[in-house]
Amino acid sequence: MTPIEDTASPDDINRELSLLSFHRRVQAMAEDGSIPLLERLRYICIAASNLDEFFQVRYASVRHKLRYGIRLPERDSMNIQELSTAISKQTHTMMHDQYQILNRRLIPSLLNEGIHFLRRDKWNEEQWAWLKRYFRRELQPLISPLGIDPAHPFPRVANKSLHFIVSLRGHDAFGREHHLAMVPAPRSLPRLIQLPESVSSSPHDFVFLSSIMHAFVDDMFQGMTVTGCYQFRLLRDTELYLDEEEMDDLKLALKGGLQRERKFGHAIRLEVADNCPQDLVQYLLDMFELSEQDLYQVHGPVDLARLASAYDMADRPELKFPPFIPGAIAHLGHSDHMFEAIARQDILLHHPFHSLQPVIALLEQAAKDPSVLAIKQTLYRTGDNSPLVAVLVRAARLGKEVTVAIELRARFDEEDNIELAERLQDAGASVVYGVVGYKTHAKMLMIVRREGKKLRRYVHLGTGNYHFQTSRAYTDIGLLTADEAIGEDVHLMFHQLTGLGQMPRMRKLIASPFSLAKQIISWIDGEAELAKAGKHGRIIAKMNGLEEPKVIESLYRASQAGVKITLIVRGICCLRPSIAGLSDNIEVYSVLGRFLEHTRIFYFGNNGASKLYCASADWMDRNLNARVETCFPIENTQLKRQLIRQGLRTYLREKRFTWRLHSDGSYIKLRGKKAESGAQDVLLAELTLHTS
């Protein structure tokens, strides 16, 4: 074996290109004929939405570095210009493929199932008449055409908004000769309109908003001749560049930044219909100060993500995943006293196969229980009309000491979280916004209850957000416990979030940015030392992303020492596996499925005395060094065995939606029979109640 210290690490897989690989894997789900048809449509919408976010956040960051001459880390094999070019090449291919999948596979298959996206040349007379009435009644009153001339300069175009550029001939009512106009489509308008049964040829006839706008654009320019109408959409840099050290009030600064920067940040991508003439395309590029590299010409409606409404409107359950009812926890049953159940034994929740309802029930009972004195919780994303937030508001109004740490900077949820903070404050809760410079990403709930002469803490820790909707769509782990040491540790964590002072040593929890990175490396190095001593070293870890350089180096060292390492990394993975003499003992897999894989589970064999942890953190630099995160042990023997089997080994055994990462950065889908179950299918069958 090559000595560890003499082996130079290879260049890491680039973070942004690895993320694009994940988006391609999601996109590939839309091509899988074993998946129900409307779910495949939903996957293409998810892939389009993912790519939008990639541009607005990750590619925008690359362009920001390019603009200001910021270099990539030394471990990266390419410079910033090469990376920008590589991203452009891959994203052009991905968007082209998205429309190919939509136009050549999904739309024809949907047509065969009686779900029609009607083009203008397919409208009959009755449909033309109905759509004209719809345009004049529902659309035209909301639309404000914008002429472009010296008195009407080129308008500001908001991020992700649908627009039409219109070429004209003739004079208007004032005798002015116009050649160009802009027509913005209000975001309140639906992108898909379902025709009523009276004019439909099938129960599910849909028309694109863009088709209606094209068909009746003449009505917006009376007396003039419309010579062309072409849809386009602009994406902008949505990063909020706030100097937190210089601000007095994070909430006020965010409110200003959201209005100023998110809607009108630097232009980053121009998406235009592919029939738009070159002179108009160039005009738009010039107006937005973009190059040909930033141009994406598409054959079909811009903003594929908005097609997701067809999934909701089409009442075709046989073309969707079968519904299910989350399974019950045997130990919990239908307990109307959560405190007694948790005091008897730790409870493990495996979402979405188990519901988030036990956590809500715990809060509801805490709000009414006169023995409960205080409730403390972190909130990152909660969703609309959250039942959990409603309970916190009620508890505060009932006089409980409610303290909530809300992360205002949860990307794209900032406005919702500001409103949430104000709602809780109005109810009498104490609200803090976390720690300057560190996003609060930990998922913690603590309830303090008087029992006899002492206070007892009841705790929920999780890998995912307190979000009722995503708890039905993401796989996550939650632990309900009355463990005294964990309760004390969570108490200390809340002190750090709400107060000041040094972080004392904790007994069972490990937290970032204090000690989690060092502890993970220590666990990995511990397995390496066991292997060097001829003992059994084993690591299995499941997470969403792996990018932190020191953790990657420690994994390479462990591999060289002979530790067998299996990583299940859903998205970004910068480690290169299967390199002789360096990482030949490391295997990396990515698993997709019906649900978004979101659990973080870390198993260390420890020569038979295994250790098992769950965490809110991935093995990413941001999670380990720039966020407040928690990592907690699973110590109950029964729950430990259960989670190892369900959360790790099931995923290593099932191959249906599994890709393997190779050393060159490519992912190859494992060959499995179409009829065989994926890991999520196995867990659905084992843990839930199906309704069909």
C-alpha positions in Angstrom: 0.0 0.0 0.0 1.3 3.5 -0.8 2.1 5.5 2.3 -0.7 7.9 3.1 1.5 10.9 3.5 3.1 10.3 0.1 -0.1 10.1 -1.9 -1.2 13.3 -3.5 -5.0 13.7 -3.5 -6.5 14.0 -6.9 -8.4 17.1 -7.9 -11.8 17.0 -6.3 -14.9 16.7 -8.5 -16.1 20.2 -9.0 -19.0 21.1 -6.8 -21.1 22.8 -9.4 -20.6 20.1 -12.0 -21.4 17.5 -9.4 -24.7 19.3 -8.6 -25.5 19.3 -12.4 -25.0 15.6 -12.4 -27.6 15.2 -9.7 -30.0 17.4 -11.7 -29.4 15.1 -14.7 -30.3 12.1 -12.6 -33.6 13.7 -11.6 -34.2 14.5 -15.3 -33.6 10.9 -16.2 -36.5 9.9 -14.0 -38.8 11.5 -16.5 -37.6 9.0 -19.1 -38.2 5.9 -17.0 -41.2 4.1 -18.4 -41.7 2.2 -15.2 -42.8 5.4 -13.4 -46.5 6.5 -13.8 -46.9 9.0 -16.6 -48.0 12.1 -14.7 -45.2 11.5 -12.2 -42.8 11.6 -15.1 -44.2 14.9 -16.1 -43.7 16.1 -12.6 -40.1 15.0 -12.7 -39.4 17.1 -15.8 -41.0 20.0 -14.0 -38.8 19.4 -10.9 -35.7 19.1 -13.2 -36.6 22.5 -14.8 -37.1 24.1 -11.4 -33.8 22.6 -10.1 -32.0 24.1 -13.1 -33.6 27.5 -12.5 -32.4 27.5 -8.9 -28.9 26.4 -10.0 -28.7 29.4 -12.3 -30.0 31.8 -9.7 -27.7 30.6 -7.0 -24.8 28.5 -8.0 -24.1 29.7 -11.5 -24.7 33.3 -10.3 -22.0 32.7 -7.8 -19.6 31.5 -10.5 -20.4 34.6 -12.6 -19.9 36.8 -9.5 -16.4 35.2 -9.0 -15.7 35.7 -12.7 -16.8 39.3 -12.6 -14.5 40.1 -9.6 -11.6 37.8 -10.5 -12.1 35.4 -7.5 -10.2 32.2 -7.9 -11.6 28.7 -7.3 -10.1 26.6 -4.5 -6.7 25.0 -5.2 -8.2 21.5 -5.2 -10.2 22.4 -8.3 -8.6 21.4 -11.6 -10.1 24.2 -13.7 -10.1 28.0 -13.5 -13.3 30.1 -13.1 -13.6 30.8 -16.9 -13.2 27.1 -17.7 -15.9 26.3 -15.1 -18.3 28.9 -16.5 -17.8 27.5 -20.0 -18.3 23.9 -18.8 -21.5 24.8 -17.0 -22.9 26.6 -20.1 -22.2 23.6 -22.3 -23.8 21.2 -19.9 -26.9 23.3 -19.1 -27.5 24.0 -22.8 -27.6 20.2 -23.3 -29.8 19.6 -20.3 -32.4 22.2 -21.4 -32.4 20.9 -24.9 -33.0 17.4 -23.5 -35.8 18.6 -21.3 -37.8 19.8 -24.3 -37.0 16.7 -26.3 -38.3 14.5 -23.4 -41.4 16.7 -23.2 -42.2 17.0 -26.9 -41.2 13.6 -28.1 -42.1 11.3 -25.2 -44.4 12.9 -22.6 -46.8 14.9 -24.7 -47.4 12.0 -27.1 -47.9 9.6 -24.2 -50.2 12.0 -22.5 -52.2 12.4 -25.7 -52.7 8.6 -25.8 -54.1 8.9 -22.3 -56.6 11.6 -23.2 -54.6 14.5 -21.7 -54.1 17.1 -24.5 -52.0 20.2 -24.7 -53.7 21.9 -27.6 -51.7 24.0 -30.0 -53.4 26.9 -31.8 -53.6 25.1 -35.1 -55.7 22.4 -33.4 -58.4 24.6 -31.9 -61.8 24.2 -33.4 -64.3 27.1 -33.8 -66.0 26.6 -30.4 -62.6 26.6 -28.7 -61.5 29.7 -30.5 -64.6 31.5 -29.4 -64.4 30.4 -25.8 -60.7 31.3 -25.6 -61.3 34.7 -27.1 -64.0 35.4 -24.4 -61.6 34.1 -21.8 -58.8 36.4 -23.0 -61.0 39.5 -23.0 -62.6 38.7 -19.6 -59.8 37.2 -17.6 -56.5 38.2 -19.2 -56.8 41.5 -21.0 -57.8 43.6 -17.9 -54.6 42.5 -16.2 -52.2 43.1 -19.1 -50.3 46.3 -19.7 -48.6 46.4 -23.1 -45.4 48.6 -23.0 -44.3 50.4 -26.1 -40.6 50.9 -26.6 -39.5 54.3 -27.9 -37.5 57.3 -26.6 -40.3 58.2 -24.2 -40.8 54.6 -23.1 -37.4 53.1 -22.5 -36.8 49.4 -22.2 -38.6 48.3 -19.1 -37.1 46.5 -16.1 -37.8 42.8 -16.3 -38.3 41.0 -13.1 -36.7 37.7 -12.3 -38.5 34.6 -13.8 -41.4 36.6 -15.2 -42.9 35.6 -18.5 -42.8 38.3 -21.2 -43.5 38.7 -24.9 -41.5 40.9 -27.3 -43.8 42.1 -30.1 -42.7 43.5 -33.4 -45.1 46.0 -35.0 -45.8 48.0 -38.1 -48.0 51.2 -38.4 -48.9 54.2 -36.3 -50.7 54.5 -33.0 -53.4 56.9 -32.0 -50.9 59.7 -31.5 -49.4 59.2 -34.9 -46.2 57.7 -33.4 -44.6 54.9 -35.5 -43.7 52.0 -33.3 -41.7 48.9 -34.1 -41.4 47.2 -30.8 -43.4 46.6 -27.7 -43.2 44.4 -24.6 -46.1 42.5 -23.0 -45.5 41.2 -19.5 -47.7 38.3 -18.3 -48.7 38.9 -14.7 -47.5 36.0 -12.4 -50.9 35.7 -11.0 -52.1 34.3 -14.3 -52.1 30.5 -14.7 -49.7 29.1 -17.3 -52.1 26.3 -18.2 -55.8 26.9 -18.8 -58.2 23.9 -18.7 -61.0 24.0 -21.2 -64.5 23.4 -19.9 -66.3 20.3 -20.9 -68.6 22.2 -23.2 -65.8 22.9 -25.7 -63.5 19.9 -24.9 -62.8 16.9 -26.9 -61.6 15.0 -23.8 -61.9 15.6 -20.0 -58.4 17.0 -19.9 -57.8 19.6 -22.6 -55.2 22.2 -21.7 -54.1 25.4 -23.5 -50.9 27.2 -22.7 -51.2 30.9 -21.6 -48.5 31.7 -24.2 -50.7 30.3 -27.0 -53.6 32.5 -25.9 -51.4 35.5 -25.8 -50.1 34.8 -29.2 -53.5 34.2 -30.7 -55.0 37.5 -29.5 -52.0 39.8 -29.3 -53.6 41.9 -32.1 -56.3 42.9 -29.7 -53.7 44.7 -27.6 -52.5 46.9 -30.5 -55.6 48.2 -32.3 -55.0 49.6 -35.7 -51.5 48.3 -36.0 -50.1 45.2 -37.6 -48.4 42.7 -35.4 -45.6 41.1 -37.4 -44.3 38.8 -34.6 -44.8 37.8 -31.0 -42.2 35.8 -29.1 -42.1 34.6 -25.5 -39.1 35.0 -23.3 -38.1 34.8 -19.6 -35.1 36.2 -17.8 -33.3 34.7 -14.8 -31.3 36.8 -12.4 -28.8 36.4 -9.6 -30.9 36.0 -6.5 -28.2 36.0 -3.9 -28.7 38.6 -1.2 -25.3 40.3 -0.6 -25.8 41.7 2.9 -23.0 42.7 5.3 -24.4 41.3 8.5 -21.6 42.8 10.6 -22.7 46.3 9.5 -26.4 46.1 9.9 -28.5 47.0 13.0 -31.6 44.9 12.2 -31.4 41.7 10.1 -35.1 41.7 9.4 -35.2 45.2 8.1 -32.1 44.6 6.0 -33.6 41.5 4.5 -36.8 43.3 3.6 -34.9 45.9 1.7 -32.6 43.3 0.0 -35.5 41.1 -1.1 -37.2 44.0 -2.9 -33.9 45.4 -4.3 -31.8 42.5 -5.2 -33.9 39.3 -5.7 -36.2 40.7 -8.3 -33.6 42.8 -10.2 -30.2 41.2 -9.6 -27.7 40.7 -12.4 -29.2 39.0 -15.4 -27.9 35.5 -15.7 -29.9 33.5 -18.3 -32.2 34.5 -21.2 -34.7 31.9 -22.3 -36.4 32.7 -25.7 -38.7 30.8 -28.0 -36.6 29.2 -30.8 -38.7 30.9 -33.5 -37.7 34.4 -32.4 -35.8 36.2 -35.2 -32.1 36.7 -34.6 -32.3 40.5 -34.6 -34.8 40.5 -31.7 -32.7 37.9 -29.9 -29.7 40.1 -30.2 -31.7 43.1 -29.1 -32.7 41.3 -25.9 -29.2 40.1 -25.2 -27.9 43.7 -25.6 -30.6 45.1 -23.3 -29.8 42.5 -20.6 -26.0 42.8 -21.2 -25.7 39.0 -21.9 -23.7 37.0 -24.3 -24.6 34.2 -26.7 -23.4 31.8 -23.9 -26.3 33.0 -21.8 -29.0 32.4 -24.5 -31.2 29.4 -24.2 -33.6 29.0 -27.2 -36.4 26.5 -26.4 -38.9 24.6 -28.5 -42.1 25.0 -26.4 -43.4 27.0 -23.5 -40.7 28.8 -21.4 -40.7 27.9 -17.7 -41.4 24.1 -17.8 -41.7 24.1 -14.0 -45.2 25.8 -14.4 -46.5 22.7 -16.2 -46.7 21.0 -12.8 -50.2 22.4 -12.6 -51.3 19.8 -15.1 -50.4 17.1 -12.6 -52.8 18.7 -10.0 -55.6 19.4 -12.5 -55.6 16.0 -14.2 -57.8 13.7 -12.1 -56.1 10.5 -13.3 -55.0 8.5 -10.1 -53.9 5.6 -12.2 -51.2 7.8 -13.8 -49.8 8.8 -10.4 -48.1 7.1 -7.5 -50.6 5.2 -5.4 -51.6 7.1 -2.2 -50.7 5.8 1.2 -51.4 6.4 4.9 -48.3 6.9 7.1 -47.9 3.9 9.4 -48.4 4.0 13.2 -45.6 3.7 15.7 -46.3 0.5 17.7 -44.9 1.9 21.0 -46.8 5.2 20.5 -50.1 3.8 19.2 -52.9 6.4 19.5 -51.5 7.8 22.8 -53.3 10.9 24.1 -50.4 11.6 26.4 -47.2 12.0 24.5 -45.2 12.7 27.6 -45.9 9.3 29.1 -45.1 7.5 25.8 -41.7 9.4 25.3 -40.8 9.0 29.0 -41.2 5.2 28.6 -39.0 4.9 25.5 -37.3 6.9 22.8 -39.5 7.1 19.6 -38.0 7.0 16.1 -39.9 8.6 13.3 -39.0 7.8 9.7 -40.7 10.2 7.4 -42.7 10.1 5.2 -43.4 6.5 6.1 -44.3 7.9 9.5 -46.3 11.1 9.9 -45.1 14.4 11.5 -48.3 14.3 13.5 -46.8 12.9 16.7 -44.6 16.1 16.9 -47.7 18.2 16.4 -49.6 16.2 19.0 -46.7 16.7 21.4 -46.9 20.4 20.9 -50.7 20.5 21.2 -50.6 18.6 24.5 -47.8 20.9 25.7 -49.9 24.0 24.9 -52.8 22.7 27.1 -50.8 21.0 29.9 -50.6 23.3 33.0 -47.4 21.4 34.0 -45.6 22.6 30.9 -43.6 25.8 31.6 -41.6 26.5 28.4 -41.4 25.5 24.7 -38.4 26.3 22.6 -38.0 25.5 18.9 -35.9 26.3 15.8 -37.7 27.0 12.5 -36.1 27.0 9.1 -38.9 26.3 6.7 -42.5 25.7 7.7 -44.7 26.0 4.7 -48.0 27.8 4.4 -50.7 27.5 7.1 -48.4 25.3 9.2 -50.4 23.5 11.9 -47.2 23.5 14.0 -46.9 27.3 13.9 -50.6 27.6 14.8 -49.9 25.5 18.0 -46.9 27.7 18.9 -49.1 30.8 18.6 -51.8 29.2 20.7 -49.3 28.2 23.3 -47.9 31.7 23.6 -51.4 33.1 23.9 -52.1 30.6 26.7 -49.2 32.0 28.7 -46.4 29.5 28.0 -42.9 30.7 27.7 -42.4 30.2 24.0 -39.0 30.9 22.4 -38.5 30.4 18.7 -35.2 30.8 16.8 -36.3 31.5 13.2 -33.7 31.5 10.4 -34.8 34.5 8.3 -32.2 33.7 5.6 -33.6 30.4 4.5 -33.2 31.0 0.7 -36.5 31.8 -1.1 -38.4 31.6 2.2 -37.2 34.9 3.6 -40.4 36.8 3.2 -42.5 33.9 4.7 -40.1 33.7 7.7 -40.3 37.4 8.3 -44.1 37.2 8.4 -43.8 34.1 10.6 -41.5 36.0 13.1 -44.0 38.9 13.3 -46.9 36.6 13.8 -45.2 34.8 16.7 -44.1 38.1 18.2 -47.6 39.4 18.1 -48.8 36.3 20.0 -46.3 37.0 22.8 -43.5 34.6 21.8 -39.8 35.5 22.2 -38.3 35.4 18.7 -34.6 35.5 17.8 -33.1 35.3 14.3 -30.1 33.1 15.1 -26.5 34.1 15.0 -24.9 36.7 12.8 -22.7 34.9 10.2 -24.2 31.5 10.9 -27.4 30.2 9.5 -29.4 28.3 12.1 -30.1 25.0 10.4 -30.6 22.7 13.4 -34.0 21.0 13.9 -34.7 21.1 17.6 -37.8 21.2 19.8 -37.6 21.3 23.6 -40.5 21.2 26.1 -39.8 21.9 29.8 -42.4 20.2 32.1 -42.6 20.2 35.9 -43.0 16.6 37.2 -43.2 16.5 40.9 -40.3 18.4 42.5 -38.1 18.5 39.3 -38.2 19.8 35.8 -38.0 17.3 32.9 -37.1 18.1 29.3 -38.8 16.4 26.3 -36.9 16.8 23.0 -37.5 16.3 19.3 -34.4 16.3 17.1 -34.6 15.8 13.3 -32.8 15.7 10.0 -35.5 17.7 8.2 -37.6 20.8 8.6 -40.7 21.2 10.7 -42.7 21.4 7.4 -45.9 19.4 7.2 -45.9 19.2 3.4 -42.3 18.2 2.9 -42.6 15.7 5.7 -44.9 13.8 3.2 -42.4 14.2 0.3 -38.9 14.0 1.9 -37.3 11.1 3.7 -36.2 12.2 7.1 -35.5 10.9 10.6 -36.9 12.3 13.9 -36.1 11.3 17.4 -38.4 11.9 20.4 -36.6 11.5 23.7 -36.7 12.4 27.4 -33.0 11.5 27.8 -31.6 13.8 30.5 -28.2 14.3 28.8 -29.7 15.1 25.4 -32.2 17.5 27.1 -29.4 19.3 28.9 -27.4 19.6 25.6 -30.4 21.0 23.7 -30.9 23.5 26.5 -27.3 24.6 26.0 -27.8 24.9 22.3 -30.8 27.2 22.8 -28.7 29.3 25.2 -26.2 29.9 22.4 -28.9 30.9 20.0 -30.7 33.3 22.3 -27.9 34.6 24.5 -24.1 35.1 24.7 -21.1 33.2 26.2 -18.8 30.3 25.3 -20.1 27.0 24.2 -19.7 24.5 27.1 -18.8 20.8 26.4 -21.9 18.8 25.7 -22.5 15.2 26.8 -24.2 13.6 23.8 -25.0 16.1 21.1 -22.3 17.3 18.7 -22.9 20.7 17.1 -21.4 22.8 14.3 -19.7 25.1 13.9 -18.1 24.1 17.2 -17.1 20.5 17.1 -19.0 18.5 14.5 -16.4 18.6 11.7 -13.6 17.6 14.1 -15.8 14.8 15.5 -16.6 13.4 12.1 -12.9 13.3 11.2 -12.2 11.7 14.6 -14.8 9.0 14.0 -13.3 8.3 10.5 -9.8 8.3 11.8 -10.8 5.9 14.6 -12.0 3.4 12.0 -8.7 3.8 10.2 -6.7 3.1 13.4 -8.8 -0.1 13.9 -8.0 -1.3 10.4 -4.3 -0.6 10.8 -4.4 -2.7 14.0 -5.9 -5.6 12.0 -9.4 -5.0 13.4 -12.6 -4.4 11.5 -13.1 -0.9 10.2 -16.4 0.0 8.5 -18.2 3.2 7.6 -21.6 3.6 6.0 -22.9 7.2 5.7 -26.0 8.6 4.0 -26.3 12.3 3.3 -27.3 14.9 0.7 -23.9 16.3 0.0 -20.2 15.6 0.5 -17.7 18.4 -0.2 -15.8 19.4 2.9 -12.1 19.0 2.0 -10.8 17.8 5.4 -13.5 15.2 5.7 -12.7 14.0 2.2 -9.0 13.7 3.1 -9.9 11.7 6.2 -12.0 9.3 4.1 -9.1 8.8 1.7 -6.8 8.1 4.7 -9.3 5.6 6.0 -9.6 3.9 2.6 -5.8 3.5 2.4 -5.8 2.0 5.9 -8.2 -0.7 4.7 -11.6 0.6 6.0 -14.5 -0.4 3.8 -16.5 2.8 3.2 -19.9 3.0 1.6 -21.4 6.4 1.0 -25.0 7.1 -0.1 -24.8 10.7 -1.3 -28.0 12.0 -3.0 -26.5 15.1 -4.6 -23.1 16.8 -4.6 -20.2 14.5 -4.1 -16.7 15.9 -4.6 -14.8 12.8 -3.5 -13.5 10.6 -6.2 -14.0 6.9 -5.4 -12.3 3.8 -6.7 -8.8 5.3 -7.3 -6.2 2.6 -6.8 -4.1 3.2 -3.7 -6.2 6.1 -2.6 -9.9 5.5 -2.6 -10.3 1.9 -3.9 -12.1 0.9 -0.7 -14.7 3.7 -1.2 -18.0 3.2 -3.0 -20.4 6.0 -3.6 -24.1 5.6 -4.6 -26.9 8.1 -5.3 -30.5 6.9 -4.7 -33.5 8.7 -6.1 -37.2 7.8 -6.0 -40.7 8.9 -5.3 -39.5 10.9 -2.3 -36.6 13.3 -2.0 -33.9 11.5 0.0 -33.0 13.9 2.8 -31.8 11.7 5.8 -28.4 12.1 7.2 -27.3 8.8 8.9 -23.7 8.0 10.0 -22.7 4.5 10.9 -19.2 3.6 12.3 -18.5 -0.1 12.9 -16.1 0.5 15.8 -14.9 -3.1 15.7 -18.3 -4.5 16.6 -19.3 -1.8 19.2 -21.0 0.3 16.5 -22.0 3.9 16.7 -25.0 5.4 14.9 -25.8 9.1 14.5 -28.3 11.2 12.7 -27.8 14.9 11.9 -29.3 18.0 10.4 -25.9 18.6 8.6 -24.4 17.2 5.5 -20.6 16.8 5.1 -20.4 20.1 3.4 -18.3 23.1 4.3 -21.3 25.3 4.8 -23.0 22.8 7.2 -19.9 22.0 9.2 -18.3 25.5 9.4 -20.9 28.2 8.7 -24.2 26.9 10.2 -25.6 25.9 13.5 -26.3 22.2 13.2 -26.9 19.2 15.5 -25.8 15.6 15.3 -27.4 13.2 17.8 -26.9 9.5 18.7 -29.4 6.7 18.3 -28.7 4.6 21.4 -31.7 2.4 22.0 -30.6 -1.0 20.7 -33.9 -1.8 19.0 -34.2 1.6 17.3 -30.5 1.4 16.3 -31.0 -2.0 14.6 -34.2 -0.7 12.9 -32.6 2.4 11.5 -29.5 0.5 10.3 -31.7 -1.9 8.4 -34.3 0.5 7.1 -32.2 3.6 6.6 -29.0 2.1 5.3 -29.0 -1.6 4.3 -32.3 -1.4 2.4 -30.8 1.4 0.3 -27.7 -0.7 -0.4 -29.7 -3.8 -1.4 -32.3 -2.3 -3.8 -31.0 -1.2 -7.2 -34.0 0.2 -9.0 -33.2 3.9 -8.8 -29.5 3.7 -7.8 -26.6 5.3 -9.6 -22.9 4.5 -8.8 -20.3 7.3 -8.9 -17.1 6.4 -10.8 -13.7 8.1 -10.4 -14.1 10.2 -13.5 -17.1 11.9 -12.0 -19.7 10.0 -14.1 -22.7 8.3 -12.6 -23.8 4.9 -14.1 -27.3 3.6 -13.2 -27.2 0.1 -11.7 -29.0 -2.5 -13.7 -32.1 -3.7 -12.0 -35.3 -5.3 -13.2 -38.0 -2.8 -13.9 -40.4 -4.8 -11.8 -38.2 -4.9 -8.8 -38.7 -2.6 -5.8 -36.6 0.4 -5.0 -35.6 1.1 -1.4 -38.5 3.5 -0.9 -41.0 1.0 -2.3 -39.7 -1.5 0.3 -40.2 0.9 3.1 -43.6 2.0 1.8 -44.7 -1.7 1.9 -43.2 -2.3 5.3 -44.1 0.8 7.2 -47.2 2.4 5.7 -50.9 1.7 4.9 -51.6 1.8 1.2 -55.1 2.9 0.2 -55.0 1.2 -3.2 
